[in-house]
Amino acid sequence: MMTHNPVLETDPAMKILAIHGSPRTIRSGTRRLTGFVLEGAADAGADTEMIDLCDFRVTPCTACEGCTLTGTCVYDDDVPALVARMKEADGIVFASPVYIDNVTGQMKIFFDRLADAIHYQLLTGKYGCGVATTYDSGGTEVVAYLEHVLNYLGVISVGGIGIATQGDAGAIDRAEPEARALGRKLAGAIRHGFPDPKQEAEIAGNRAYFKSIVEANRDFRTSEYEEWKRKGWLD
Ligand SMILES: Cc1cc2nc3c(=O)[nH]c(=O)nc-3n(C[C@H](O)[C@H](O)[C@H](O)COP(=O)(O)O)c2cc1C
């Protein structure tokens, strides 16, 4: 006999975390645009959260290889907590203004600290998107870079939005519908999947490369090695 199971009919809680890298924090246009993305995701049923990277202690990587040896950075700052929050999320939004045709220094310093999370593919299976604003140049390239970093982490990107304001503050508000649609698309990907053979192939290629690191470090990163084995990634 078929029984009614209300639990199966309820969408599980969906968490989307935006990490925003403008030093202008609440005055930031990128933050405002990202807020629209999150509102779109919230309309589609997601729990959303925005992190201003500037509020956190993120020490630049010094290439000491401490994380490679132990899985823990030598710096006791906020990055492990930020990584934990990303691991708890189903969706990740990376957002940055364009600074000299790239992400802000704050964002890049954070990304450099994700090297170990990238090598061990800690965010595999999540979905994400990129958000950028600029006066004029670099918006498309920075969105592509943000999506590239998501892929490096094992995250499939559903796309991005890059707005060149040319000094017109209204440009960001006019992009609200597009930004909300991106947020809904991200929530939809988390709920229903988002097949993308090109990104899947890129992520698989990265993982094949990182496999050599996981195998080389197996004697001192044993639990991570066992985790990869359990996932069937070492076959
Ligand atoms: C240090 C710095 C570098 C910038 N570099 C560029 C640039 O290369 N090209 C550009 O068009 N705008 C550039 N801008 C302008 C910002 O990208 C633009 O004002 C952006 O929308 C600011 O976003 P925010 O309000 O979120 O901080 C730069 C601004 C700053 C402060």
The ligand as a Tripos MOL2 file, in Angstrom:
@<TRIPOS>MOLECULE
LIG
   31    33     1     0     0
SMALL
NO_CHARGES

@<TRIPOS>ATOM
      1 C1         41.9100   49.8950   -6.7040 C.3       1 LIG1
      2 C2         40.8120   49.9590   -7.7330 C.ar      1 LIG1
      3 C3         41.0380   49.4010   -8.9680 C.ar      1 LIG1
      4 C4         40.0570   49.4510   -9.9590 C.ar      1 LIG1
      5 N1         40.3130   48.9080  -11.1780 N.ar      1 LIG1
      6 C5         39.4090   49.0120  -12.1610 C.ar      1 LIG1
      7 C6         39.6910   48.5160  -13.4740 C.ar      1 LIG1
      8 O1         40.7260   47.9190  -13.7460 O.2       1 LIG1
      9 N2         38.7570   48.7000  -14.4370 N.ar      1 LIG1
     10 C7         37.5670   49.3480  -14.1940 C.ar      1 LIG1
     11 O2         36.7910   49.5300  -15.1180 O.2       1 LIG1
     12 N3         37.2440   49.7770  -12.9360 N.ar      1 LIG1
     13 C8         38.1490   49.6210  -11.9280 C.ar      1 LIG1
     14 N4         37.8460   50.0750  -10.6630 N.ar      1 LIG1
     15 C9         36.4710   50.5360  -10.3580 C.3       1 LIG1
     16 C10        35.6470   49.4490   -9.6620 C.3       1 LIG1
     17 O3         35.7400   48.2000  -10.3100 O.3       1 LIG1
     18 C11        34.1530   49.7950   -9.6160 C.3       1 LIG1
     19 O4         33.9840   51.0840   -9.0680 O.3       1 LIG1
     20 C12        33.3700   48.7690   -8.8510 C.3       1 LIG1
     21 O5         32.0210   48.8220   -9.2580 O.3       1 LIG1
     22 C13        33.4580   48.9820   -7.3480 C.3       1 LIG1
     23 O6         32.6900   48.0030   -6.7230 O.3       1 LIG1
     24 P1         32.2840   48.1000   -5.2000 P.3       1 LIG1
     25 O7         31.3400   49.2720   -5.0500 O.co2     1 LIG1
     26 O8         31.5870   46.7990   -4.9610 O.co2     1 LIG1
     27 O9         33.5170   48.2320   -4.3710 O.co2     1 LIG1
     28 C14        38.7960   50.0420   -9.6670 C.ar      1 LIG1
     29 C15        38.5680   50.5870   -8.3890 C.ar      1 LIG1
     30 C16        39.5630   50.5540   -7.4370 C.ar      1 LIG1
     31 C17        39.3090   51.1390   -6.0750 C.3       1 LIG1
@<TRIPOS>BOND
     1     1     2 1
     2     2     3 ar
     3     2    30 ar
     4     3     4 ar
     5     4     5 ar
     6     4    28 ar
     7     5     6 ar
     8     6     7 ar
     9     6    13 1
    10     7     8 2
    11     7     9 ar
    12     9    10 ar
    13    10    11 2
    14    10    12 ar
    15    12    13 ar
    16    13    14 ar
    17    14    15 1
    18    14    28 ar
    19    15    16 1
    20    16    17 1
    21    16    18 1
    22    18    19 1
    23    18    20 1
    24    20    21 1
    25    20    22 1
    26    22    23 1
    27    23    24 1
    28    24    25 2
    29    24    26 1
    30    24    27 1
    31    28    29 ar
    32    29    30 ar
    33    30    31 1
@<TRIPOS>SUBSTRUCTURE
     1 LIG1         1 GROUP 0 **** ****
